[in-house]
């Protein structure tokens, strides 16, 4: 650009105020010999702002080649921004009212889509009078009605259905109906209106979710209550994962939604494809109030999922002390229930060294001598990890056999000596553990201490009269 041209442009732009910025773009483009692309930019800006004079000026600068496309884009921009005067003006240029433009998110939409999505009812009415296709779909299969319902534009929904005859249960590419979108986004007035006009509350999307699933999952209790008021609602409908509305509400901790569903007799013990009940899901996610509500409705406190885990298993393994306390007060709780691996809640707590949980379970008379599928006892688990306080808790429990052998023939003292856990050895010796008990091959705890070079443990054992396996064999001969 030459110096003279640059200065002329600067002088013009400096004199413009905000109100005339679009006009300035047009004038400066003309003075500098701008291409039709620059004129097109000015056209879009003017259409967006409803500047009719700017629109006229910009159109005059656009070359014939490509003019229709640019005017078409400006038309859609005006519709999206509620510029009725510009929409009416641009119709004089032979606009295709059903042409589509792709937005920044890759969505290809018509002017009607944009107007409905943005809640511009006057524009919607005008476009329909101009024979806009009410059933045109974007590249997600959504009609203007889908978008209006999704965004909660009640006036447009009411105009589309009773006045223009839109199909109330029309589905998009994901099999969502307008009611699905209204429910998912919490637009209760729109949802009620759609139901009034005959929307099917039991229609499912591509995941087999009903509107009730979506409202429950997102905590929209008013929508949930409106749906539940429909006489033919299927309260216990399951999605592709076998989840009911109660499952998803319990998973998210939506207390009010759970209450509403329970009042409508939702199946409190229904299981999804993983075998989980709403009770298990609430317990897994730590929602105390939801668990209490479910217990009042006779939820099965001992229900097991497909891996035979109960709510107590999950609470124990996650060190959820408050939940363990709550569950242990539930009538009929099975504190010794086993999962598919033969593990109890006590076993799972011991594996992680959760002493407070262990203590609670022991107070509820958890079986300290039970063995898991791998043959390990509760004490074995604590010993292997060297959890001294957990061992202390177990040793203080009634009925513990301090010399019980695991499936490998090891006593607790053998295990502690093998692992080099000095403090645990001391505890076991205080409980009169048999220092000369032998494993299958005749070795004693002293043999294991010597092999590991655990001198402190060796000295403790010797002080209690421990002997090596070979010495005991000689004595027996």
C-alpha positions as CSV (number, residue, x, y, z in Angstrom):
1,X,0.0,0.0,0.0
2,X,1.4,3.4,-0.9
3,X,2.1,6.0,1.7
4,X,-0.6,8.4,0.4
5,X,-3.2,5.6,0.5
6,X,-2.2,4.5,4.0
7,X,-2.6,8.1,5.3
8,X,-5.9,8.6,3.6
9,X,-7.2,5.4,5.3
10,X,-5.9,6.4,8.7
11,X,-7.5,9.9,8.4
12,X,-10.9,8.3,7.6
13,X,-10.8,5.7,10.4
14,X,-9.8,8.3,13.0
15,X,-12.9,10.3,12.2
16,X,-15.3,7.3,12.7
17,X,-17.2,6.8,15.8
18,X,-18.4,3.4,17.0
19,X,-21.8,3.9,15.5
20,X,-20.4,4.2,12.0
21,X,-17.6,1.6,12.1
22,X,-19.3,-0.7,9.5
23,X,-19.8,2.2,7.1
24,X,-16.2,3.1,7.6
25,X,-15.0,-0.4,6.6
26,X,-17.0,-0.1,3.4
27,X,-15.7,3.4,2.6
28,X,-12.1,2.5,3.4
29,X,-12.4,-0.6,1.3
30,X,-13.6,1.5,-1.6
31,X,-10.8,4.1,-1.3
32,X,-8.1,1.5,-1.1
33,X,-9.5,-0.7,-3.9
34,X,-10.3,-3.6,-1.6
35,X,-11.3,-7.0,-2.9
36,X,-14.9,-8.3,-2.7
37,X,-13.7,-10.4,0.3
38,X,-13.2,-7.2,2.4
39,X,-16.6,-6.0,1.3
40,X,-18.0,-9.4,2.4
41,X,-16.5,-9.0,5.9
42,X,-18.1,-5.6,6.2
43,X,-21.4,-7.1,5.1
44,X,-21.3,-9.8,7.8
45,X,-20.5,-7.2,10.5
46,X,-23.3,-5.0,9.3
47,X,-25.8,-7.9,9.2
48,X,-24.8,-9.0,12.7
49,X,-25.3,-5.5,14.1
50,X,-28.6,-4.8,12.2
51,X,-27.0,-1.9,10.3
52,X,-29.2,-1.8,7.2
53,X,-27.3,1.1,5.6
54,X,-24.0,-0.7,6.1
55,X,-25.5,-3.8,4.5
56,X,-26.5,-1.9,1.4
57,X,-23.1,-0.2,1.1
58,X,-21.2,-3.5,1.6
59,X,-23.3,-5.3,-1.0
60,X,-22.4,-2.6,-3.6
61,X,-18.7,-3.4,-3.2
62,X,-19.0,-7.2,-3.6
63,X,-18.2,-8.4,-7.1
64,X,-20.8,-10.4,-9.0
65,X,-18.7,-13.6,-8.6
66,X,-19.5,-15.0,-5.2
67,X,-22.0,-12.3,-4.3
68,X,-24.9,-14.6,-3.7
69,X,-23.0,-16.8,-1.3
70,X,-21.8,-13.8,0.7
71,X,-25.3,-12.3,0.9
72,X,-26.6,-15.8,1.9
73,X,-24.2,-15.9,4.8
74,X,-25.2,-12.4,5.9
75,X,-28.8,-13.5,5.8
76,X,-28.1,-16.3,8.3
77,X,-26.0,-14.0,10.4
78,X,-28.9,-11.6,10.7
79,X,-31.3,-14.4,11.6
80,X,-29.0,-15.7,14.3
81,X,-28.8,-12.2,15.8
82,X,-32.4,-11.2,15.7
83,X,-32.0,-8.6,12.9
84,X,-35.5,-8.7,11.4
85,X,-35.0,-5.6,9.2
86,X,-31.9,-7.1,7.6
87,X,-33.6,-10.5,7.1
88,X,-36.5,-8.8,5.3
89,X,-34.1,-6.6,3.2
90,X,-31.9,-9.5,2.1
91,X,-34.8,-11.6,0.9
92,X,-34.9,-9.2,-2.1
93,X,-31.7,-10.8,-3.3
94,X,-33.1,-14.2,-4.1
95,X,-32.0,-15.8,-0.8
96,X,-32.4,-19.6,-0.3
97,X,-34.1,-19.6,3.0
98,X,-33.1,-23.2,3.6
99,X,-29.4,-22.9,2.8
100,X,-26.9,-24.0,5.5
101,X,-23.8,-22.4,6.9
102,X,-21.3,-24.3,9.1
103,X,-20.5,-22.6,12.4
104,X,-17.3,-22.7,14.4
105,X,-18.2,-26.0,16.0
106,X,-18.7,-27.8,12.7
107,X,-22.5,-27.7,12.9
108,X,-24.2,-27.1,9.6
109,X,-27.4,-25.1,10.2
110,X,-30.1,-23.1,8.4
111,X,-31.3,-19.6,9.4
112,X,-34.2,-21.3,11.1
113,X,-31.9,-23.5,13.2
114,X,-30.0,-20.4,14.4
115,X,-33.1,-18.3,15.1
116,X,-34.8,-21.1,17.0
117,X,-31.6,-22.0,19.0
118,X,-31.1,-18.4,20.0
119,X,-34.8,-17.8,20.9
120,X,-35.7,-15.3,18.2
121,X,-39.4,-16.0,17.9
122,X,-40.2,-13.1,15.4
123,X,-37.4,-14.3,13.1
124,X,-38.7,-17.9,13.3
125,X,-42.2,-16.7,12.4
126,X,-40.9,-14.6,9.5
127,X,-38.7,-17.5,8.1
128,X,-41.6,-19.9,8.3
129,X,-43.8,-17.4,6.3
130,X,-41.0,-17.4,3.8
131,X,-41.4,-21.2,3.5
132,X,-38.4,-22.2,5.6
133,X,-38.3,-26.0,6.1
134,X,-39.3,-26.7,9.7
135,X,-38.0,-30.3,9.4
136,X,-34.6,-29.4,8.0
137,X,-31.8,-31.0,10.0
138,X,-28.3,-30.0,11.0
139,X,-25.5,-32.5,10.6
140,X,-26.5,-33.9,14.0
141,X,-30.0,-34.6,12.8
142,X,-31.5,-31.9,14.9
143,X,-34.5,-29.8,13.7
144,X,-35.2,-26.3,14.8
145,X,-37.7,-27.8,17.4
146,X,-34.9,-29.9,18.9
147,X,-32.7,-26.8,19.3
148,X,-35.5,-24.6,20.8
149,X,-36.4,-27.4,23.3
150,X,-32.7,-27.8,24.2
151,X,-32.2,-24.1,24.9
152,X,-35.6,-23.8,26.7
153,X,-37.3,-21.4,24.3
154,X,-40.9,-22.0,25.3
155,X,-42.6,-19.5,22.9
156,X,-40.9,-21.1,19.9
157,X,-41.8,-24.6,21.0
158,X,-45.4,-23.6,21.4
159,X,-45.4,-22.0,18.0
160,X,-43.8,-24.9,16.2
161,X,-46.2,-27.7,17.5
162,X,-49.8,-26.5,17.7
163,X,-49.6,-23.7,15.1
164,X,-47.1,-25.2,12.6
165,X,-47.8,-28.9,13.2
166,X,-44.2,-30.0,14.1
167,X,-43.8,-33.6,15.0
168,X,-43.5,-33.6,18.8
169,X,-41.5,-36.9,19.0
170,X,-39.2,-36.3,16.0
171,X,-35.7,-37.9,16.6
172,X,-32.3,-36.7,15.8
173,X,-29.3,-38.8,14.8
174,X,-28.9,-39.9,18.4
175,X,-32.6,-40.7,18.7
176,X,-33.1,-37.8,21.0
177,X,-36.6,-36.2,20.9
178,X,-37.2,-32.6,21.9
179,X,-38.4,-33.9,25.3
180,X,-35.1,-35.6,25.8
181,X,-33.3,-32.3,25.4
182,X,-35.8,-30.4,27.6
183,X,-35.4,-32.9,30.3
184,X,-31.7,-33.2,30.1
185,X,-31.3,-29.4,30.4
186,X,-33.9,-28.8,33.1
187,X,-36.4,-26.8,31.1
188,X,-39.5,-27.8,33.0
189,X,-41.9,-25.4,31.2
190,X,-40.8,-26.7,27.8
191,X,-41.1,-30.3,29.0
192,X,-44.6,-29.8,30.3
193,X,-45.6,-28.1,27.1
194,X,-44.2,-31.0,25.0
195,X,-46.1,-33.5,27.2
196,X,-49.2,-31.5,26.9
197,X,-48.9,-31.7,23.1
198,X,-48.6,-35.5,23.3
199,X,-44.8,-36.2,23.7
200,X,-44.2,-39.9,24.5
201,X,-42.4,-39.9,27.9
202,X,-41.1,-43.5,27.3
203,X,-39.3,-43.0,24.0
204,X,-35.6,-44.0,24.3
205,X,-32.5,-42.5,22.7
206,X,-29.5,-44.4,21.3
207,X,-28.5,-45.4,24.8
208,X,-32.0,-46.5,25.6
209,X,-32.4,-43.6,28.0
210,X,-35.8,-42.0,28.6
211,X,-36.4,-38.4,29.4
212,X,-36.7,-39.6,33.0
213,X,-33.1,-41.0,33.0
214,X,-31.7,-37.7,31.7
215,X,-33.6,-35.5,34.1
216,X,-32.7,-37.8,37.0
217,X,-29.0,-37.9,36.1
218,X,-28.8,-34.1,36.0
219,X,-30.7,-33.5,39.2
220,X,-33.6,-31.7,37.6
221,X,-36.2,-32.6,40.2
222,X,-39.0,-30.4,38.8
223,X,-38.7,-32.1,35.5
224,X,-38.6,-35.5,37.2
225,X,-41.8,-34.7,39.1
226,X,-43.5,-33.5,35.9
227,X,-42.6,-36.7,34.1
228,X,-43.7,-38.9,37.0
229,X,-47.1,-37.2,36.9
230,X,-47.7,-38.9,33.5
231,X,-49.9,-42.0,34.1
232,X,-48.1,-44.3,31.7
233,X,-44.5,-43.4,32.7
234,X,-42.3,-46.4,33.1
235,X,-40.5,-45.6,36.3
236,X,-38.1,-48.6,36.2
237,X,-37.2,-48.4,32.5
238,X,-33.6,-49.6,32.0
239,X,-31.0,-48.1,29.6
240,X,-28.4,-50.1,27.7
241,X,-26.3,-50.5,30.9
242,X,-29.4,-51.8,32.8
243,X,-29.6,-48.6,34.8
244,X,-32.9,-47.2,36.0
245,X,-33.6,-43.5,36.8
246,X,-33.0,-44.4,40.5
247,X,-29.6,-45.8,39.6
248,X,-28.4,-42.7,38.0
249,X,-29.9,-40.4,40.6
250,X,-28.3,-42.4,43.4
251,X,-25.0,-42.4,41.6
252,X,-24.9,-38.6,41.4
253,X,-26.3,-38.1,44.9
254,X,-29.4,-36.2,43.9
255,X,-31.4,-36.6,47.1
256,X,-34.6,-34.8,46.0
257,X,-34.7,-36.8,42.8
258,X,-34.3,-40.1,44.7
259,X,-37.1,-39.0,47.1
260,X,-39.4,-38.3,44.1
261,X,-38.6,-41.7,42.5
262,X,-39.1,-43.6,45.7
263,X,-42.5,-41.9,46.2
264,X,-43.5,-43.4,42.9
265,X,-42.4,-46.9,44.0
266,X,-39.1,-47.1,42.0
267,X,-37.6,-50.5,42.4
268,X,-35.1,-50.0,45.2
269,X,-33.3,-53.3,44.5
270,X,-33.2,-53.3,40.7
271,X,-29.8,-54.3,39.4
272,X,-27.9,-52.9,36.3
273,X,-25.7,-55.0,34.0
274,X,-22.9,-55.0,36.6
275,X,-25.3,-56.3,39.3
276,X,-25.2,-53.1,41.2
277,X,-28.3,-51.7,42.9
278,X,-28.9,-48.0,43.6
279,X,-27.9,-48.7,47.2
280,X,-24.4,-50.0,46.1
281,X,-23.9,-47.0,43.8
282,X,-24.8,-44.5,46.5
283,X,-22.5,-46.3,48.9
284,X,-19.7,-46.4,46.4
285,X,-19.9,-42.6,45.9
286,X,-20.3,-41.8,49.6
287,X,-23.8,-40.3,49.5
288,X,-25.0,-40.9,53.1
289,X,-28.4,-39.3,52.8
290,X,-29.3,-41.3,49.7
291,X,-28.3,-44.5,51.5
292,X,-30.5,-43.6,54.4
293,X,-33.4,-43.0,52.1
294,X,-32.9,-46.3,50.4
295,X,-32.6,-48.2,53.7
296,X,-36.0,-46.7,54.8
297,X,-37.5,-48.2,51.6
298,X,-36.1,-51.7,52.4
299,X,-33.0,-51.7,50.2
300,X,-31.1,-54.9,50.4
301,X,-28.1,-54.0,52.6
302,X,-26.4,-57.2,51.6
303,X,-27.0,-57.0,47.8
304,X,-24.0,-58.2,45.8
305,X,-22.8,-57.0,42.4
306,X,-21.5,-59.3,39.7
307,X,-18.2,-59.7,41.6
308,X,-20.1,-60.5,44.8
309,X,-19.0,-57.2,46.4
310,X,-21.5,-55.6,48.8
311,X,-21.8,-52.0,49.9
312,X,-19.8,-52.9,53.0
313,X,-17.0,-54.3,50.9
314,X,-16.7,-51.1,49.0
315,X,-16.9,-48.9,52.1
316,X,-14.2,-50.9,53.9
317,X,-11.8,-51.0,51.0
318,X,-12.1,-47.2,50.5
319,X,-11.6,-46.4,54.2
320,X,-15.0,-44.7,54.3
321,X,-15.3,-44.8,58.1
322,X,-18.6,-43.0,58.3
323,X,-20.2,-45.3,55.8
324,X,-18.9,-48.4,57.5
325,X,-20.5,-47.1,60.8
326,X,-23.8,-46.4,59.0
327,X,-23.9,-49.8,57.3
328,X,-23.1,-51.7,60.4
329,X,-26.2,-50.2,62.1
330,X,-28.4,-51.5,59.3
331,X,-30.7,-54.4,60.3
332,X,-29.5,-57.7,58.9
333,X,-26.1,-56.6,57.8
334,X,-23.8,-59.5,57.0
335,X,-20.4,-58.4,58.3
336,X,-18.8,-61.6,57.0
337,X,-20.2,-61.6,53.4
338,X,-17.6,-62.8,50.9
339,X,-16.8,-61.5,47.5
340,X,-16.0,-63.8,44.5
341,X,-12.5,-64.2,45.9
342,X,-13.7,-65.2,49.3
343,X,-12.7,-61.9,50.9
344,X,-14.7,-60.2,53.6
345,X,-14.9,-56.5,54.4
346,X,-12.4,-57.2,57.1
347,X,-9.9,-58.7,54.6
348,X,-10.2,-55.7,52.3
349,X,-9.6,-53.2,55.1
350,X,-6.6,-55.2,56.3
351,X,-5.0,-55.2,52.9
352,X,-4.8,-51.5,53.1
353,X,-4.1,-51.2,56.8
354,X,-7.3,-49.2,57.6
355,X,-7.1,-49.8,61.3
356,X,-10.2,-47.7,62.3
357,X,-12.3,-49.7,59.8
358,X,-10.8,-52.9,61.1
359,X,-11.7,-52.0,64.7
360,X,-15.3,-51.2,63.8
361,X,-15.7,-54.5,62.0
362,X,-14.2,-56.4,64.9
363,X,-16.6,-54.6,67.3
364,X,-19.4,-56.0,65.1
365,X,-17.9,-59.5,65.6
366,X,-16.3,-60.0,62.2
367,X,-14.9,-63.5,61.8
368,X,-11.1,-63.1,62.5
369,X,-10.4,-66.7,61.5
370,X,-12.1,-66.8,58.1
371,X,-9.9,-67.7,55.2
372,X,-10.1,-66.2,51.7
373,X,-10.0,-68.2,48.4
374,X,-6.2,-67.9,48.5
375,X,-6.1,-69.4,51.9
376,X,-5.1,-66.3,53.8
377,X,-6.6,-65.3,57.1
378,X,-7.2,-61.8,58.3
379,X,-4.1,-62.0,60.4
380,X,-2.0,-63.2,57.4
381,X,-3.0,-60.1,55.4
382,X,-2.0,-57.7,58.2
383,X,1.3,-59.6,58.8
384,X,2.4,-59.5,55.2
385,X,2.1,-55.8,55.2
386,X,3.5,-55.3,58.7
387,X,0.5,-53.3,59.8
388,X,1.3,-53.4,63.6
389,X,-1.8,-51.6,64.8
390,X,-4.0,-53.8,62.6
391,X,-2.3,-56.9,64.1
392,X,-2.8,-55.4,67.6
393,X,-6.5,-55.0,66.9
394,X,-6.8,-58.6,65.6
395,X,-4.9,-60.1,68.5
396,X,-7.2,-58.3,70.9
397,X,-10.3,-59.8,69.3
398,X,-12.0,-62.8,70.9
399,X,-11.5,-66.2,69.3
400,X,-8.4,-65.5,67.3
401,X,-6.1,-68.6,67.0
402,X,-2.6,-67.1,67.2
403,X,-1.1,-70.4,66.0
404,X,-3.6,-71.0,63.1
405,X,-1.8,-72.1,59.9
406,X,-2.5,-70.7,56.5
407,X,-2.8,-72.9,53.4
408,X,1.0,-73.0,53.1
409,X,1.3,-74.3,56.7
410,X,2.7,-71.0,58.1
411,X,1.7,-69.6,61.5
412,X,1.5,-65.9,62.0
413,X,4.9,-66.0,63.7
414,X,6.4,-67.8,60.7
415,X,5.1,-65.0,58.4
416,X,6.3,-62.2,60.7
417,X,9.8,-63.7,61.0
418,X,10.0,-64.2,57.3
419,X,9.1,-60.6,56.6
420,X,11.3,-59.2,59.3
421,X,8.5,-57.4,61.2
422,X,10.1,-57.0,64.6
423,X,7.2,-55.2,66.3
424,X,4.7,-57.8,65.1
425,X,7.0,-60.6,66.4
426,X,7.0,-58.9,69.8
427,X,3.2,-58.8,69.8
428,X,2.8,-62.4,68.8
429,X,5.2,-63.5,71.5
430,X,3.3,-61.6,74.1
431,X,0.2,-63.6,73.0
432,X,2.2,-66.8,73.6
433,X,2.7,-67.8,69.9
434,X,4.4,-71.2,69.5
435,X,8.0,-70.3,68.8
436,X,8.8,-73.9,67.7
437,X,5.9,-74.5,65.4
438,X,7.2,-76.1,62.1
439,X,6.2,-75.7,58.5
440,X,5.9,-78.7,56.2
441,X,9.6,-78.9,55.6
442,X,10.4,-78.8,59.3
443,X,11.6,-75.1,59.5
444,X,10.8,-72.9,62.5
445,X,10.4,-69.1,62.9
446,X,14.1,-69.1,64.0
447,X,15.2,-70.7,60.7
448,X,13.4,-67.9,58.8
449,X,14.9,-65.2,61.0
450,X,18.4,-66.6,60.5
451,X,17.9,-66.9,56.8
452,X,16.8,-63.2,56.6
453,X,19.6,-62.2,58.9
454,X,17.0,-60.5,61.2
455,X,19.2,-60.5,64.3
456,X,16.8,-58.7,66.5
457,X,14.0,-61.2,65.7
458,X,16.4,-64.0,66.3
459,X,17.3,-62.7,69.7
460,X,13.6,-62.3,70.7
461,X,12.9,-65.9,69.6
462,X,15.9,-67.3,71.4
463,X,14.9,-65.5,74.6
464,X,11.6,-67.5,74.4
465,X,13.4,-70.8,73.9
466,X,13.1,-71.0,70.1
467,X,15.1,-73.7,68.3
468,X,15.9,-74.4,64.7
469,X,14.0,-77.2,62.9
470,X,17.1,-79.4,62.7
471,X,17.6,-79.1,66.5
472,X,14.0,-80.2,67.1
473,X,14.4,-83.2,64.8
474,X,17.5,-84.3,66.7
475,X,15.6,-84.1,70.0
476,X,12.7,-86.1,68.5
477,X,15.1,-88.9,67.5
